Amino acid sequence: MEFSRPRGTRDFLPDDMERRRVVEARMRSVFESYGYREICTPTFEHLELFTERSGEGIKKELYNFKDKGDRDMTLRPELTAPVMRFYVSDMQRMPKP
């Protein structure tokens, strides 16, 4: 059996990754010079975070599952909603750039 990359994706070779990391480091330096700091949100979120604004119809476009507590979860399809959730719940009290 032959395995191939999923359509629309690519692999990055070591030389490619080295160039990407150089660009990332430059970008990080610029952002940090303006007072921005990195955050990281979970790979999955409560499904309601996305259906609240977009409606129930979005469910068929997401990868959904139940957690051990039988709560509806989904893999995050993008970062806007998780970053806003993080801001509202945790970051409002932090100093802004």
C-alpha positions in Angstrom: 0.0 0.0 0.0 1.3 3.4 -0.9 0.6 6.4 1.3 0.6 9.9 -0.1 0.0 13.4 1.4 -3.5 14.6 1.7 -4.6 16.8 -1.2 -3.7 20.4 -0.7 -0.9 19.8 1.8 2.9 19.6 1.5 5.9 18.3 3.3 8.7 20.7 4.2 12.3 19.4 3.8 15.0 20.4 6.2 16.3 23.3 4.0 12.7 24.6 3.6 12.2 24.5 7.4 15.5 26.3 8.0 14.4 29.2 5.7 10.9 29.2 7.3 12.4 29.4 10.8 14.6 32.3 9.8 11.6 34.3 8.5 9.6 33.3 11.7 12.4 34.6 13.9 12.5 37.9 12.0 8.7 38.3 12.3 8.8 37.3 16.0 11.5 40.0 16.6 9.4 42.7 14.9 6.3 41.7 16.8 8.1 41.6 20.1 9.6 45.0 19.5 6.1 46.4 19.5 5.2 44.6 22.7 3.3 41.6 21.3 3.7 38.2 22.9 2.9 34.8 21.7 -0.1 32.8 22.9 -1.2 29.2 22.0 -4.7 27.9 22.2 -5.9 24.2 22.3 -6.2 22.2 19.1 -9.8 21.4 20.0 -12.5 23.6 21.5 -16.1 23.3 22.7 -18.3 23.0 19.6 -20.5 25.8 20.9 -17.7 28.3 20.4 -18.2 27.9 16.7 -22.0 27.2 16.5 -22.9 30.2 18.7 -22.0 32.6 15.9 -22.2 30.5 12.8 -25.2 28.4 13.6 -25.8 24.7 13.7 -25.2 24.3 9.9 -21.4 24.7 10.4 -21.3 21.3 12.2 -21.0 19.4 9.0 -17.9 21.4 8.1 -16.1 20.6 11.3 -14.5 17.5 12.8 -16.6 16.9 15.9 -16.4 14.4 18.8 -17.6 13.8 22.3 -15.1 14.1 25.2 -15.1 11.7 28.2 -17.7 13.9 29.9 -20.0 13.6 26.8 -19.4 17.2 25.8 -19.5 18.2 22.2 -16.0 19.2 21.0 -14.4 20.1 17.7 -11.0 20.5 16.1 -10.5 24.2 15.7 -10.9 25.1 12.0 -9.2 28.5 12.4 -7.8 30.7 15.2 -10.1 33.8 15.4 -12.7 32.3 17.8 -10.2 30.5 20.1 -8.0 33.7 20.3 -11.1 35.8 21.1 -12.2 33.2 23.7 -8.8 33.4 25.3 -8.8 37.2 25.2 -12.3 37.4 26.9 -11.5 34.8 29.5 -7.9 35.5 30.4 -6.2 38.3 28.5 -8.4 41.3 29.2 -6.6 41.9 32.5 -3.1 41.8 30.9 -1.3 44.9 29.7 -1.8 45.6 26.0 1.0 46.4 23.5 
